[in-house]
Amino acid sequence: MQALPILTDTEPSSPRKPDWLKIRIGHTKKFHGVRELIHGSKLFTVCEEAACPNMAECWSRGTATIMIMGDICTRSCGFCNVKTGKPLPLDKEEPRRVAEALREFSLKYIVITSVDRDELEDCGAGHIAETIRLCKEISPGTRLEVLVPDFKGKAECVKTVCEAGPAVYAHNMETVARLHLQVRPQAKYWRSLDTLAQAKRNSMVVKSGIMVGLGETPQEVKEVMRDLADAGCDLLTIGQYMQPSRRHLPVIEYIHPDQFRAYKELGQSLGLKHVESGPLVRSSYKAETQEELMRNGALASA
């Protein structure tokens, strides 16, 4: 199996991008309204930071992924385009600003995520929980999903976020066990699984996500899906890894859509209630649809 190389400025980048990764972007009135609201509220979105290919589609449906606690992360994952460094102090007004932005534009579903803040005693769990509480109070018509860090494995931090009452608790595994050290050098595979298990013990709908195309095998993808099902994970997203820049890990392989369909069927046969799997799928893609199906009992255990 091909290992992940470290790129230099003279090395070739990823293989040629296939046709199935080319999309036509259309901007609607709703899209422009959401963008103006986010920029006017001085909020960060993962949609823009990660140059998500589904941004126009999601914003046009009135959903977005807001990134709180700044735009500087304390970790340096090999796939991520968010800046690494020393973060600024937390903005105590941010939770209210996020909540008021949701109310102003009547967003029906929001994913709240964050950078890692390992320098904080609670890794930012209290700030995330306060954001959830204020959003529920000020914009009660908006359903809330959180996509959170591993909190360095601190059970009390997971509990703090769960007690704030998000509709979905998400934490991404990102990759298979063998590649974890290269892809997420400051994280641990088992710790991420335990974080999800803790959330399930706190009666949450639990979600995770992985990328493929980094050199993993189908058997390794099966193993991570089985581990997630055993941890109590309900929902999973699987998407193609795309190299943000030459400084990031290269794409080893572009996975064919047929293989994504096979992963979806396999994951659900292993006990995951729903698997959203496709080349352009990202963590928050169609998040509101998955949550609605869970809430209405339309997704039964396999």
N, C-alpha and C positions, 0 to 999 in steps of 0.2 A: 504494500500500500504506500502510495506516494506521501511523503511527509510535507508539512507546510514549510516552505523556504522563507528566509528573511530577504526581502527585496532591497536592492540598492538602486541607485538612479540609472544604472546601466543595464539592469536585468529586464527581460521582457515581462509584461504584465499578464493579465488574464487571457484565457483563450477567447476566440472571437465570439461575440454575443450572438446567440441564435435569434431567429425571427420571433419566437414565442415570448421573448422579453421586450419586444418593441410595442409601445402602447400609444394611442392617440389621446391627448389630453384636451378636455373640454372644460371651460370655466363658465359656471352658471352665475346668476345673480346671487343665489344663496352662497356660493363659494366666495365671491368678492365681499359679501357682507360679513362672513365669518373671518376672513382675512383682515378686514378693516377693524373689526372688533378686537381681535387678538393683538394686532399691532398697536391700536389705540390704548389698550389696557397694559401695554408693556409686558406682555406675557411671552414666554418661550414655548414653542411646540416642537415635539420630536418629529412631527410631520415635516417641518422645514429643516430642522437640524440634521436629520438623516436623509433628506431629499427623497422622501417616501414616494413611490410611483403611484400610490393610491390617494394622494392628498386631495386632488380635485374631486374624486368620486366621494370620499368620506365627507369632506367639507360641504359638498353639495347636498348631502343627506342630513346635514346639521349635526355631525359628530366630529370630534377633534380629540387629539391627545396633547394635553397641557403638561409641560415640564416645569416643576417647581424646584425651589431651593437653589436657584441660579443656573448658570450654564457652564460651570467649571466643575469637573468631576475629580474625586480623589483617586480614582482607579484609572488604569491605562489598558483597557481591553483591546486586543488586536484587530477587532472588527469595527470598532465604534468611532464615529466622527465627532463626538462631543469632546471639547477641550479638556485636557488634564492639567491639574495644577493646584494651587492653594485657593480654595473658594473664598468668596466674600462672606461676611456675617449674614445670617438669615434675615430676611426682610419680614418683620413681624406683621406688616400690613398685607403681605402677599395672600394669605388665605382669604381675607375679605375681598381683595381685589379680584381674585379668581371667581369667587361666588357671585359678586356683582356683575361680572362679565357674562356669566352663564345666564343670569336673570335678564340682562339687557337684551340678549339676542335669542332667548328661549331655546337654547340648545337642548335636544332631547336626550342625548347620551354623551358622556364625557369620560375619557380615560385620563386619570391623573397619574403621572409618572414623575420620576425625579432622577437627578444625578446621585451618585453615591456620596455620602457625607460621613466618611469613616472617622473624621476628626471630632465629631460630636459624640457626646456620651451615649445618646440614644439613637445615633446615626440618622437623626431627622424624623424618627417615628412620631414624635409629638407634633411636629409641624405638619406632617402629612395628615394625622388624625384631626387636627384643628381645621385644616382645609376641607376635609370631608364633612365635618360637623357644620361648618358655616355654609358650605354649598347646599347641604340638605335643608338648612334653615332658611336661607335666602332664595334658593332656586329649587323648591321642592318638586318641581315637575321634571327635573333632570335626573336621570339614572346615572350612578357613579360606579366606575370601575377603577381600581388602583393597580398600577404596575410598579412594584416596589423592589428595592434592593434586598439582599439577604440579611441585612442588619447584623452582619458578623455572627449570625447564629443565635442572637439574643432572643430568647422566647418571650421576654417581657415586651420587647419592641413589636414583635408580631402580634401579640395580644392587644397592645395599645391601638394598632391600626384596625384590627378586627372589631374591637369594641366600638369604634366610631361608626361602624355599620355600612361599609361599601357593599354594593350588590355583588361584586366579583373581586376576589383577591388573586392577583396575578404576580408571578415571579418567573422569569425566563431561565431555563437551563442553558439555552443558546446553542449547545453542541453536545456531542457524545462524550462519554467518559474519557476515552483515550486522548482526545484533542483538547480537553478542558484546560490543561496547564498552558498551552499555547494561545488559546483563544481568550481565556479569562484568567490571567496569571495571578490575580489577587483574590480569586474565588475558589471554592472547592465544590466538586460535583456532589458529594454526599451532603454538604451543608445546604446546598440549594434544595435538594430533595427533602431534607429535614424541615426547611422553612415552609415548604408546601404542605408537608404532613402536619406541622403545627397549625397552619391556617385551617386545615380540614378539621382538626380537633376542636377548633374554635367555631365550628359549624358554618364555615364559609363555602361558597361556590369557588372552586380553585381552578386556576388556569395557568398554563405555561406555554413557552414557545421555543422552537429550535430553528436553526438555519442548516441547510445542506449545501453541498458543493465545496466543502472544505477538506475533502479527502476521506470522509467517513464511508463505511460500507453499509449496505442495507441491513445486515445483521446487527451492526452497532446501533442503527436507528431503531430497530425492533427492540433492542435491549433498553434504550433510554425510554421508549414508550411503555415498556413493561414496568420499568422502575417508577415512572410517573403514575401509572395506574395503581401500583401497589402503595404509593404514597397518598392516594386518595384524589389525585388530579381528575377534574371533570372535563376540562376543555383544553385543546392543544392547537397551536398554529404551527405550520411548517412552511417555510419559504426558502427561496433561493438566496444564498449569500451573494451580495454585490459589493465589490471592493470600492470603498469611498474615495481612496486616493492611493498613490504608489507607496505611501508610508504604511499602509495597512496590509493585513494578510491578503495574499492573492486568492483568486478563485481557482480552485483545482479542476473543477468540472461544473458544467451547466447541466443540471438534472432535467431529464425529459418530463413533460407533463404526464405521460403515462405512469412514470414512477411515482409522481406526486399522488396520483389517483390510487395507486397500490398502497402507498403509505397511509392514506386516509382509511381505506378499508381495513388494513392491518391494525391500525391503532384502535379503531372502534371494536374490532374483534377481540382485542386484548383487554377491553373494559373501559376505555375512555368514552365518555358520553358523546362527544363530538370532536372531530378533527377537521380543521379548516386547512387544506393543503393545496398549494399551487405555487408556481414560480414567482408570482408577484405578491403572494400573501405576506403580510407583516403582522406584528404582535396584535395590533388593534383592528385589523381588517374585519369588517362586519361584526365587530364586538357587540353591538347593540342587538343584532339578530340572534347571536348565540345566547346572550343573557336572557332575552325574551323567551326563547325556546326552553331554557332551563326553568325560568320562573313559571311558565305555563305547564310544566311537566311533560313537554313534548319530546324530551330527550330521556329515554329510559336506559337503565344500565344494561350493558351487553351481557 
